Amino acid sequence: MSESDSREREEDRQRVADELRRVRDAVRDRALLEPDPGSALPAPAPVRRPQKVPPVPEPAAPEAPPRPDNTALNALWRVLEAPRRSWRDVLRRFRGGGIDAPATLRRQQDFNARQVQFDNEVLAYVEARLDATHRHYDRILGLHGDHMGEIDERHLILQEELVAHVHDLVRRIDLVLGQAERGRFGLESALKDLRARVAALEERLRRG
């Protein structure tokens, strides 16, 4: 092989290398091998940390109504006077029957009147306690109802935010898959073009 033939083959190899380099640079320029910084993914949606639901305030217990006083009633329960200890009083009780009817009747009337008054006071006390209890628990149920309504509202907000994040994630996945698919098609096209160019160059080299 002459020196001119060797020089010619060397020039052909250099042309092939230059052609391969040009194709590689063209592929890189078309962002098929390296990602384009301008086609970066959008910033993810901000994540909001949900705050704790404030506790339900405990309402103060209602002031209890005053309890009916039964001291006077207890003092009037003994209608009959207790017998005295002297022999004269004992003999007087045996002679006159031992009972002061008018005084006993008055004491019985006083006791009955105080008993009726005490019964009315007890009824008023029970009604006041029941009313205070009902108002207290109605307030508690109202506070807990408002609390549950606030919890439901927070759940709806979190649900909407979750749906928004899922939609954002789906769009980002579609974008990544689309870029990867376009890159794959571009690489296949570039490789097919490169094979054709290399085959043409090899054919030219064989023909000399």
C-alpha positions in Angstrom: 0.0 0.0 0.0 1.4 3.3 -1.1 1.8 6.3 1.1 -0.9 8.2 -0.8 -3.4 5.3 -0.1 -2.6 5.4 3.6 -3.1 9.1 3.7 -6.4 8.8 1.8 -7.7 6.2 4.3 -6.6 8.3 7.2 -8.5 11.2 5.7 -11.6 9.0 5.3 -11.5 7.9 8.9 -11.2 11.5 10.0 -14.2 12.4 7.9 -16.2 9.6 9.5 -15.1 10.7 13.0 -16.1 14.3 12.2 -19.5 13.1 10.8 -20.1 11.1 13.9 -19.2 14.0 16.1 -21.5 16.3 14.1 -24.4 13.9 14.5 -23.8 13.6 18.2 -23.7 17.3 18.6 -26.9 17.7 16.6 -28.7 15.1 18.8 -27.5 16.9 21.9 -28.7 20.3 20.5 -32.2 18.8 19.9 -32.3 17.9 23.7 -32.6 14.2 22.9 -29.7 13.1 25.1 -29.6 16.0 27.7 -32.8 17.5 29.2 -33.6 21.1 28.3 -33.3 23.4 31.4 -36.2 25.4 30.0 -38.5 22.4 30.1 -38.2 21.8 33.9 -41.2 20.6 35.8 -43.4 23.2 37.4 -43.0 23.8 41.1 -45.1 21.4 43.2 -48.2 22.7 44.9 -47.4 23.9 48.4 -48.4 21.5 51.2 -50.4 23.2 54.0 -50.0 21.6 57.4 -53.4 21.3 59.0 -53.7 22.9 62.4 -55.2 21.1 65.4 -58.8 21.7 66.1 -59.1 23.7 69.4 -60.6 21.8 72.2 -64.2 22.3 73.2 -64.5 24.8 76.1 -66.1 23.2 79.1 -69.0 25.3 80.3 -69.2 26.1 84.0 -71.7 24.1 86.0 -74.8 26.1 86.8 -75.2 27.4 90.3 -77.4 25.0 92.3 -80.6 26.4 93.8 -80.7 26.6 97.6 -81.8 23.3 99.3 -85.1 23.5 101.2 -84.7 23.9 104.9 -86.5 21.2 106.9 -85.3 22.3 110.3 -88.7 23.8 111.3 -90.5 20.8 110.0 -88.4 18.5 112.1 -89.1 20.6 115.2 -92.9 20.3 114.7 -93.2 16.6 114.1 -93.9 15.8 117.8 -97.6 16.8 118.0 -98.2 15.4 121.5 -96.2 16.9 124.4 -93.9 14.6 126.2 -95.1 13.7 129.8 -93.5 15.5 132.6 -91.6 13.6 135.2 -93.5 14.8 138.4 -96.2 12.6 140.1 -98.6 15.5 140.0 -98.4 15.8 136.2 -98.8 12.0 135.9 -101.9 12.1 138.0 -103.3 15.1 136.1 -102.9 13.2 132.8 -104.7 10.2 134.2 -107.6 12.3 135.5 -108.1 14.5 132.5 -107.3 11.9 129.9 -103.7 13.2 129.6 -104.2 15.1 126.3 -104.6 18.8 125.8 -106.9 18.6 122.7 -106.8 22.3 121.7 -103.0 22.5 122.0 -102.6 19.3 120.2 -104.9 20.4 117.3 -102.9 23.7 117.0 -99.6 21.8 116.8 -101.1 19.4 114.2 -102.2 22.4 112.1 -98.9 24.0 112.4 -97.1 20.8 111.4 -99.5 20.3 108.4 -99.0 23.8 107.2 -95.2 23.5 107.4 -95.4 20.2 105.7 -97.3 21.6 102.8 -94.9 24.6 102.6 -91.9 22.2 102.6 -93.4 20.0 99.9 -93.9 23.1 97.7 -90.3 24.1 98.3 -89.1 20.6 97.4 -91.1 20.7 94.1 -89.7 24.1 93.3 -86.2 22.9 94.1 -86.5 19.8 91.9 -87.9 21.8 89.0 -85.1 24.4 89.3 -82.4 21.6 89.4 -83.9 19.9 86.4 -84.1 23.2 84.4 -80.5 24.1 85.3 -79.4 20.6 84.3 -81.2 20.7 81.0 -79.8 24.1 80.1 -76.3 23.0 81.1 -76.4 19.9 78.9 -78.1 21.8 76.0 -75.1 24.1 76.1 -72.7 21.2 76.1 -74.5 19.6 73.2 -74.5 22.9 71.3 -70.7 23.3 71.8 -70.0 19.8 70.7 -72.3 20.2 67.7 -70.3 23.3 66.6 -67.1 21.4 67.2 -68.2 18.5 65.0 -69.3 21.0 62.3 -65.8 22.6 62.3 -64.2 19.2 62.1 -66.4 18.3 59.1 -65.5 21.6 57.4 -61.8 20.9 57.9 -62.2 17.5 56.5 -63.8 19.0 53.3 -60.9 21.4 53.0 -58.3 18.6 53.3 -60.3 16.5 50.8 -60.2 19.3 48.3 -56.5 19.9 48.8 -55.8 16.2 48.5 -57.7 16.1 45.2 -55.8 19.2 44.0 -52.4 17.5 44.9 -53.5 14.3 43.1 -54.4 16.2 40.0 -51.1 18.0 40.1 -49.2 14.7 40.6 -51.0 13.2 37.6 -50.1 16.2 35.4 -46.5 16.0 36.5 -46.4 12.2 35.7 -47.9 12.8 32.3 -45.3 15.5 31.6 -42.4 13.2 32.6 -43.8 10.3 30.6 -44.4 12.6 27.6 -40.9 13.9 27.7 -39.4 10.4 28.1 -41.5 9.2 25.2 -40.5 12.1 23.0 -36.9 11.5 23.9 -37.1 7.8 23.1 -38.6 8.5 19.7 -36.0 11.2 19.1 -33.2 8.8 20.0 -34.6 6.1 17.8 -34.7 8.5 14.9 -31.2 9.8 15.6 -29.8 6.3 15.8 -31.6 5.3 12.6 -30.1 8.3 10.9 -26.7 7.6 12.4 -26.8 4.0 11.2 -27.6 5.1 7.7 -24.8 7.7 7.7 -22.3 5.1 9.1 -23.4 2.5 6.5 -23.0 5.1 3.8 -19.5 6.0 5.0 -18.5 2.4 5.3 -19.8 1.8 1.7 -17.7 4.7 0.5 -14.7 3.3 2.3 -15.2 -0.1 0.8 -15.4 1.4 -2.7 -12.2 3.3 -2.0 
